[in-house]
Structures are given as C-alpha cells and as structure tokens.
C-alpha cells in the first residue's frame, strides 16, 4: 500500500530568512501606492477626511519603520535602509541638507558608482596597444601607461580627446586629430578615443557596473523630497553607466564628456560642469548641494558659491577635501543618512 505523505503544517516548516532590502522595498511601494491613491481621491474627500486618512497613513509609516528598524538591528543591518518607508515630509530631513537646498549635483565616479578602475584599465589597454605597435613598426620604445601615475595625471576628469592629447604629449608622440568617424584604434586622436570607448563598453556589457551602497537610497529619498538631481562626469559613457547601475530614474540631468566637448566646458577646478548642471536644473547654485570626491571638485563648487559642498572620500583624501573647504566629509552617501538618524 503506497505511503501517503503527511501534509506539512506551519509548525513543520523551517523559518525562511526574508531579504531585508526586498521587504523594505515592498513596504515602500505599498506606501507610495497608498499615497498616490489618496492624491487621486482627494477631490472626492472632504478636507477633514483627507486629513484623517493622511494622518493614519503617516502613523502606519512610523509604526512600520520602527518595526523594520528593530528587525534591521537584529540582523545587524545599516539602519539607513529602514527609513525609506518614512513619510515624504521626513525625506528631506534625512538627506541632511539645509531647508533652502532645492537640488543636488553628484560627481558620478566615486560618489554614485566606482567606475574609475574600469576607465583606467580601458585607457591602459588602448595606449599599450599604440605604444607596443610603435616599437614593432619604428623601433621606438616608450614607457608603458601607468594606471597609478598616468591616469590621475593625464586622464582623470578630462574629456577623452583632451586626455589622449595630454598623454601622447607626455610621451613625445604627435598624432593627427582625425575625425569622429575614425575606426577604433586608428592612429589618430579620435581613433584612440574611440578605441578606449569600445573597450569600456565591452567591459560594461560583460560585467556591468553597480552603485555604491547608500547611493541609490540617497537618490530615492531625494526624489521623495521633491529634490531635482544632476550628475556630472567627464565620461562620454556616463548615461550608459547610470542605466546599468539602475540610477537613471532618479537623475534629471547628466552633464557628461560629450557635453563638455560640445559646449567648451572646462574641467575642474573650473566650475563649468557644475554650473551647467544648475542651468539645466534651473536652480541657482546658492540653493544646490554638491557631492565631490577630489580637491579640484571641492574647489570648483566653492568658487561657484554652492550652498553645501560634501566631500565623499573613497581614496584617502579626507584631509585634502577638508583643507579645500568641504563642509562635510563621508565615506559614502549612506553615511549621510546614518548621521542624520543618529542626530
């Protein structure tokens, strides 16, 4: 006689560990849907009824946030995650920004994502191909591209074409400018720039890029608070990287390497890219917070009179950022949220 399997009851089941991020995300979506429903039905409710339902929703948000915070504490998770279910009116306070600030401008690399290593490796391969080819063809040896020395000195923060010219000059190499249609790797300035872009896009297609912990959360809160957000980057592939990091929905404006070239925007410490972001956002710098990773970036923001300058230290430059005038220095954007929670 076949053995019948006993139905499993609740007591038999092993407890399932729920992913905290997913749980918080589900509550966040639920509260956003409820808030949208209230807005949609506001014309059918009396002022007193609308006020009462809004109060109940905010009370439920608060209760849920406290419960999730206790769960996060038990899991030893960062408390900043929990507050994403907080009421919209609390979002701006959590950002740690003064009341007069209406918008944020973020440097892409080092603040939102860690793409410098990808860029540096693509440049290394591009220039090493050129230099080794010159040895084979002309018998002229050159010092190979150094990620540690040449990248920060000749490449970082510059549009691609400018970076190519500067590095080639450091090796005493002169190439014709060429044109944008030059194939990748052609012996022209444009050919070198196109080869670098080709290599970077190949790496992104294979491995992608992710945002730093806290970056997406900060951008979500900024959106909840009604803040407009811009990104500045010397990379012509900034938009692609934002998309791959799933941050595009939270960014209103992107001033990238292509815009720098087209509009003649100078690299930092000139404030050109930051001011261009403000112009696109239609917000005065005195009402904007800037998030930068380098002394040059801090100098650019300070010279333009931005309301707040936050230094994000990913490379051990905390003292330099402070010396150049950063008002707050953190390791990542999540630390800003945690500081606000602890206050």
PyMOL commands that set and color helices and strands:
alter all, ss='L'
color gray80, all
select helices_A, chain A and resi 10-12+20-40+42-44+47-75+79-85+88-94+116-138+150-155+160-170+189-207+215-224+238-244+248-250+257-263+272-281+285-287+295-303+318-323+333-342
alter helices_A, ss='H'
color red, helices_A
select strands_A, chain A and resi 103-107+228-232+253-255+288-292+308-312+328-330
alter strands_A, ss='S'
color yellow, strands_A
deselect
rebuild
show_as cartoon
